Amino acid sequence: MEQWNVHLADKIYKPLQGTLPLRVLQIHPGASPAPLKCELIPTEITDGIPSDYDATSDTWGSPANPKTINCNGLDLKIQQNAFEMLNDLRHPDRPRTVWIDAICINQCDVVERGQQVSMMHKVYACAQRVVVWLGKPDDHSHVAMKFAAGLDAEKCIQELVDFKVKRDLEYREKTYLFRNDASLATEDDRKLAVALVAFINRPWFNRVWVQQEASACRNTDVICGPDVVPWGQIFALVWVLSPPYTTMWPDYFPHTYGASQPSLYAVTAIQADKIVRRDKIFALQNLTLRDWSTWSPAVSYSVPWEILYTDVALRILKNGWLKLLSRSGRAMQRKDSMLPSWGGGPDGYHSGSMPNLTIAARSGMLPKHHRRKIDPQYMSPDLQKFKGPTRQLLQTYLSFQCLMMDEIVYTGCAMPDTWGDRRYDDDTIGQMYLGFIKADLDQLASQPSQTYLTGEKLVDAYKLTLIAATDHNAELVTSAYTAETWDAWMQWLAKSDSDVNDITASKTPLLNKAVQNSGVFMDFRFAVTRRGYLCLVPGMAQVRDTIAIIKGYKTHSSPAPLDGPNAGGFTCCCCEQGRSFKTASGGVFRTGG
């Protein structure tokens, strides 16, 4: 796409001048199928003062089958999505002025792209309106847009404020649309679920720039065909679709909750695969409340994304924003990742926590005998060609002050990585769970002491560890909870009709719901440390991995020994002294006291 218009870029795109310069696109009046005619007009915005253009937000879509428009008297190639959006937005009887990144920014000029991206927030904030174009309409979109228009957006927004800011609302008390018991669902419930989930899984909701584009301007409308609703109604739709108790939907939904979660939380989940990875960092520069220069380098599209991610992670951790560690570790990275294990992923970079230089990480270059050989086949083309001094960041280590370290000496079983692709019968999975539990209990029975570090029985501590010391509603509990629910769960698992993945049915034991919430046997496995601590660790954790509690941070990580099978990497778990809980980092560590 960047090369489509190289031959005429100098004729269409004149150099931008001014403090906050940009180009807007004036669409000439007309209607399909008449050819699209438009004109690029250089202008300048003043920070904080609305300008007379509409900023568009859409998906670029596939580069296949590009379309041609007449721009400044020349034939300009653009993506099919942009072409269809312009057709939908143009007025039949008067010009319309819009800003669209794919056309208004010279995509052939990486320097200009960097400059324009750095002021993107202001482009949307200064627009008279932001127009979110979701694509061509279908039967599902009409049903969803009509339903969203009828929601009480103010109530949903207030619930979010009460939960996130005031802490006056427990998440389980939020408004939720569907019945937890699928057997009580009506045919209308099922049809509505299909339409809403299909709608919310449209590609736009997975875009990395969603939050910036939709929230920067107070006047934001969402368009899909003839239907138009304010942005607040779309948020309300996302809010009422999000389950209050668990991360599952009734089985009649067309997608699983896990598959749809990036769309539901599009304003905060930076999960897009089709956007250049650097954008995930540059987008956050415009969203952070503090000076971004303290944790992110200047916008530059000449730096490989691997080095940019590593540079940002290093700045964050050296400034004491240790919350990034909850998104770090080999468990959070692809197996062929070139990033250092402490580098994490892009959705953890805007940590939201305050810096604390007294607990900041210290860095240094790895000794030569510990450096990983970087395989060129796993590098991006940019990294293969890059010779700058920041390349050495990929061989950097970090050190933290640790309050405790311990080695994993036993790991229990978990479902294989490919289990979701296999057709296990419900009773088969239940029998596998029983086998996993028996293996764990046999291991514990071989321990010289049957009393846990907290003074409770070792078996009772094991049962509590499996659910991360939280019940089916994610509330902290003691061993009394498992004592009351354990036998019923064991008997239920042994039945031929038990479905461990169905936590919505009324006949499902409460303990099964708590187990599913903890993720044990699926994403996590039970483990024992050398000093006798019981914990849940990511499925990839192995014997000889080390658990470390870092000073000033409530989670703990599991670094692998430098000479071990996962040399140079670590998985991530979490803990808080004196209690057990589970966070997005994955895993649970129970400590005494």
N, C-alpha and C positions, 0 to 999 in steps of 0.2 A: 504493500500500500504506500509505503514511504517513497517509492520510486515511480508511482503512477504519473505524477505531474512534474517530474524533474525538468522536462524540456521547456515548460512554460512558467515555472515557479517565479523566475525573476520578473516576468511580465505581470503576473497577478499579485504577487506578494512584495510590496515595497517595504523597505526597512521601517520598523516601528520607532517612533520618537516620542519622548515625553517621560514623565515620572511613572505613570500607570497606563501605558499605551495598550491598545488592543484594536482588533478589527471587528466590526459587526457586519452581518449579512442582511441586506435588504432584499426581501423576496418580492418580486413583481406580482401584481394581481393575476389571477387565473385559476383554472380548475383542471384536474386530470380529465382527459389525457393530453391536454395542451402542454407543450414543453415547458420545463422549469427554467425561468430566467431570473437572475439575481445579480447583485452587485456588492463587492466587498468595499467597505468604507472604513478607512483609518479613523480612529477617534481616541479619546483619553477619558478615563474615569477619575472621579475625585472620591477618595475614601470617605465613606459615610453618607454620600449624597446619591440618591437613586438616579439612574439614567433611564432613557427611554428605549430600552430593548428588553426582550424576553430571553433569558438564558435557558438553553435546552439541556435536558439530561436524558440520554438514551444509551443503548448499547451499540457498539460499533458493528457487531455481527461479523459474519463470514466475509472474507475478501473476495470470495467467488462471485462471479456475475456482477461486476461493478457497473454502475449507471453513469450517464453523462448529463451534466447540466450546463447551461450557458451562464458563465460567470465573467463579468467584465468583458463580454463579447468573445470569450474564448471557451472552448470545450474542456470542462474540468471533470475528471473521473472521481466519483465518490462511492462509498459503500452503499449497497442496496437499502440497508436500514435507514441511512441518512436521507436517501432519495425519497423513501416512502414517508418519512417523518415530515420532510419539507412539503410534500404534496398535501399531507393532512393539515399542516399549519398555515399554508398560504390562504389568504382571503381572496374571494372572487372579485371584489370590487375596489380594493385599496391595498397599498403596500404593507408589508409587515417586516419589522426589524427584529432579528434574533441574533443570538450568539451561539454558535455550535462549534465545539472544539475541533472536530474533524476537518472543518473547512476554514474557520477563522484563524487557526494557527497553521503556520507553514510547516507541515509535517516533514518536509525535506531538510529542515534546518534544526539540528539538534540543540544548538545554542538558544535559538528562539523558543523552542519547546521547553527547555529548562526554565527560561525566564518567565514564560507564560504560566507554567505549572506553579511556580513559586507565588504567583498572585491570584491563583485560581479562586481562593476563598473570596477575595474582593470582587472578582468578576461576578460571582453569584450573589454576593451580599449587596452589590450596587445595582443589580437588575431590578426593573420594576415588577418583574414576575419571573418565577422559575417554572418551566413547563417540563414535567416528567412524562416522556412518551414511552409507553410500555410495549409498543408494537402493534401489529394488526389485531383487530378484535376477533373473538370467536364466541361460541355459545357460553363457555365457562366465564369469560371475562365480563360479559354483560350481566350475568347472575351475580358475580362477585362485586362488581362496581355498584350495582343497585343495592346489594346487601350492605356494603360498606357505607354508602350514603345515608343509610338509616340508623347507623350506630351512634351512640352517645359518646362522641369523641372527647368532650370535656371531662366526662366521668372517667374514661380510661386514662387520660393524661393525668388526672388528679390521683388515680390509683398508683400510677408510676411514681409520681412525686412523693406520695405517702410511703411507698416502699423504698425508693432509692435515697430520698433526701431526709424526710421526717422520721423514717423508720417506725411509722405508726401502723403500718400494714404488713401482716405476714403474707408471704407470697401465696400461700395456700388459700388465702381469703380473696384473691383477685377474681375478677370476672372471667368465667370460662364458658365457652359456647356449647360444648357437647356433653352428653351424659357419659359418666365414667363406665357405666355398665352398658356394653354394646348391645346386650339383649333387649334393652329398653328403647333403642333407637328406632325412630319412625322412618318410613321411606323418604320423607322430606328431609330428615336429618342426613341420610346417606347421600342423597342427591346434592344437598348443599355442601357437604364435606368434599365431595368430588370436585365441585366447581371451585370452592375456595382454595383448596390445596393446589389444584392445577394452576390457578391464577397466581398464587403467591410464589410458585416455583418458576415463574417466567424469568428469563435471563437477567432482566434489569435488576432484580432484587439481589443478585449475587455480585454486582459491580462493586469495586473497591471504593469508588468515589461517592457512593450512595449518601452517606451521612452528610458530607460536605455540601453536596449539590442540593439535597432536599431540605436541609435545615438552615442554610445560610441566609436565605431570604424569607421573610415572614409570609409573603404571598406566594405560595407554592401550590400548583394544581397538578393533578395526575390525569393523564388522558389515555384512553384506550378506545379507538374508534370514535363513536359519537358520545361516549360517556365521559364526563368530567367530574371529578370530586376533589375537594381540598386535601392536602397531604395529611392533615390530622385524621381524616376518616380511614386512610390506609394504615396509619399507625394503630388506630382502634381495631382494625381487622386483625393485624398481627397480634395485638394484645389479647384479644378474646380467643385466638387460636392457640395460644401458648398454654399448655396444661399446667395447673397449679401445683400438682403433687409430684408427678414423675415425668420422665422424658419419653413418654410413649403416648400414642393415639389409639383410639379404637381400631380394630382390625379392618373395618370397612373403608378406611382412608386410602386414597390411591397411592400415597407414598408413606414411608415410615417417618417418624418424627426426626430421627437422626439424619435422614437424607434431606429433609426440608429445613432443618435448623438454620443453615446459613441464610436462607431466604427470610425466615421469620425474624432473624436478628440482623438483617442486612445493614441497619444503621450502625452497628458496632462490629459485626463479624467481617473481618477482612480476609475473605476466602476465595476471591475471584481467581480463576486459573487463566483467563483469557486476556488479562491486562498485564502489561510489562511489570515485573516484580518491583522495580524501583518505585513505581507509583504508590505502593503500599506505604513506603516511608514518606515520600513527598506529600501524600495526602494528609498524613498525620501532622505534618508541620503546620498545616492550616487549621487543625482541630485542637491542638494542644493549648492549654491556657497559659503555660509558662513559656519563656523565651526558648524557642526551638533550637537556637544555635548552641545551647549547652549540651544537647544530646544528639543532634543531627548535623551532618555536614551540609554545605550549600548544595542546592539542586544542581546536579550535573548528570547528563545522560551518557557521558563518556566513561563513567566508573562502572565496572561490572557489578551486577546486583549482589553477587556473593560477598564482595568486599564491602559494599554499602551496608548490607545487613550486619556484617561482623563489626564494622566501624561503629554503627549505631548502638549495638548491644554492648560493646566495650565502653562507650561513653556513658551509657545508662548505669552499668554496674559500677564503674569507677566513681560515679557521683552518688552512690549509695541507694539507688532505686532497685532494691533487691527483689522486688516483686516479679521482675522479669524472669527469675529463676523458675517460677511456676510454669513457664512456657518453654523451658530449656530442656536439654538432654536428648539423648538418642531416641527416647520414646516419642519425642515430639518431632523428629526429623525423618526424612526419607533415608533408607539404608545407604543410598549412594550420595548422601549429602556431603558437600565440600565445606560446610560451615563447621566451626569449632563446636563442640558439644554444648558449651555455655551460650552459644549464639541464639538459641531458641528459634522462634518463628515470628513472623511479622505482626501477628495479632496480639503479641505480648509486649510490644515495644512501647506503647503508650500506657505505662503502668498505672498511672493515676495515684501513685503513692508519693510521699514527700521524700526528698533526698536526705541522707544522713551520712555525712562524710566520715563519721567515727566507725561506721561499719562498711565503708566502701571497699570494693575489691582492689587488689593490686595486680598488676600485669607484668609479664615478661615474655621473652622469646623462649620457646621450648628448646631444650638441648637437642643437638642434632640427632642423637640416638633415639629420641622420642618423637621426632617429627613424622607425620604421615606423608607418604608419597602420594601426591595428587595425581590421580589418573586422568589424562586429558579427555577420555571419552565421557567423563562425568562433568566436565567444565562447560560453561556456556561459551559460545564463540567469542564473546567479548573478553572473558577471562583468559582464554587461550592466547589472545593477542596482547593482553594488558601487561605492561612492563613497569608500571609505576611503583613507587616505594611502598604504597599501602598494601600491595600484594602480600607482604610479609605478615599482615594481620591474621591471615588464615593459619599461621603457625604460632599464635599467641596463647599463653596460658594465663589463667586467673587464679589468685589465691584469696581465701576468705578466712576469717577467724572462726574456728569451729568449737562448739561447746562439747560435742561428743561425736565419736565415729564408731561404727560397729560393722562387722562383716556378716553377710548373709551366709548361713551354713545349711539352710534347707529351704527349698521352694516347692510348694505344692503344685497341683495340676491346674490347667486351664484349657478351655476349648481351643482347638487348633485355629490358626489364623484364617483358614479357609472354611471354617465350619458353616458360615452363612451361605456358602455356595453348595453345600451338601444337603441332602434331604433326610435329616435325622427325624425319626418319629418322635412325638412328644414324650412317650414313655422311655425312649432311648436316651434323651437328654436327661430326664429325671434319674435314670439309672447311672448315667455318667457322673452326675452331681453326687449321688450316694457313694460312688467309687472314689471320687476326689476326697470327700469328707472322711471316708474310712482310712485312706492313705495318710491323711493329715493326723487323724486321731491315733493311728498306729505309731506314727513318728513321735507324737507327744507322749504316748505311753512308755516309750523307751527312755524318756528323760529321767535322770536320777531323782529329781524333785517334782512332785505333782502340785506344787504351790507356785502360783505366779508371783512376779515381783511386787504386785500390789497387795498380796495377801489372799487373793481369791484363788479358787481352784483353777488349775491350768486349763481344764476342759471348759470351764465357764468363761475364762478369758479368751479362749479360742472362738467360742460361739459369738462372743461380743465383737471380736475382731472381724469376723466374716461380714458383719453388717456395719462396720466402721463406727460402732457404738451409737448408731442412729436408727430410729425406727422407720416405719413405712411412710411417715410424714416428714422424715429428715430431722427429727428432733432428737437431741442427745438423750440416751437412756443408759441404764445400768444392767447388770446381769439378770436382774429380776425379769426384765422384758423377754430375754431369750429363754429363761427358765419356763415362762408361761407359754411360749409359742413353739419351742423346739420340737417336741414330740409330735405335735399335729403336722408340722412341716415335713418331718421324716416320713410319717405315714402317708402323707399326700404325695410325696415324691415317688413312693413305691407303687402308686396306683398307675394303671395303664393309661388313664385319661388325663394325667397331670400335664399341664402345659406351663412350663416354667417362664415362658416369655409373655404370658397373658396375665398382666397385673391389674387388669380392669374388671375382670369378672368377680362377682360377689363371693364365689366359692373359693377363690384363690386365697391361701393362708396369708395372714399379715406378714409373717416372717419372710415369705417368698418375695413380697414387694420390697421389703427392706434389703434383702440380698440383691435383688435386681438394681436397686438404687446404688448399692456399694460397688457394683460391677465385678465382684469376685467371680471367678471361674470364666469370665468373659474377657474383659480388658485387663483384669488384675488377677493376681494369684496370692495365696497365703505364703508367708515366709517366716522363718525364725532366724534370729541373729545369734552371734557367738555368745553374747552376754545374756541371752535368754529372752529378748524382746520378741513379741509377736507383732506382725505387721502385714499389710497388704502392699504389694509392689506391682508395677506394670508387668504385663505378661512377658516382656522381653528380658526381665531381670533374671540373673543367674546366680548360682552359688559362687561365692568369692566377691561379688559386688559389695560395695561399701556404702553404708548409710551415714550421712553426715548431717548434723544439726548445726546450722550456721548462725553465728551471733547476730542478733538484731532482726532475724527473719523467722517467721512462724512456720515455714515449711522446711522439710529436709530433702536433700537430694541423695541419689545413689550413684556415686562415681565408681566406675570400674577400675580395678587395679591397672597400673600402667603396663604390667606384664601379663595381664589376663586376657581372656578371649575377646573382650570388648575394649581392648587397650585404647586409651585416649578418649573414651566417651563416658557418658553417664546417663542413667535413666533418672526420672524424677518421681519422688513421692512427697508426702506432706505430713506434718505433725505439728502439734502444739503441746508443750510440756504440760502434763497433768490431765489431758483430755484427748479424745480421738475425733477426727472429723475428716471430711473429704472435700477437696477442691478441684478446680479444673486441671491442676497439675497432675492429678491421678495418683492414687495410693494413700495408704493410711499408716501411721506409725504411732503406736500406743506407748506412752511412757508412764512410769510410776510416779506417785507423789501427788 
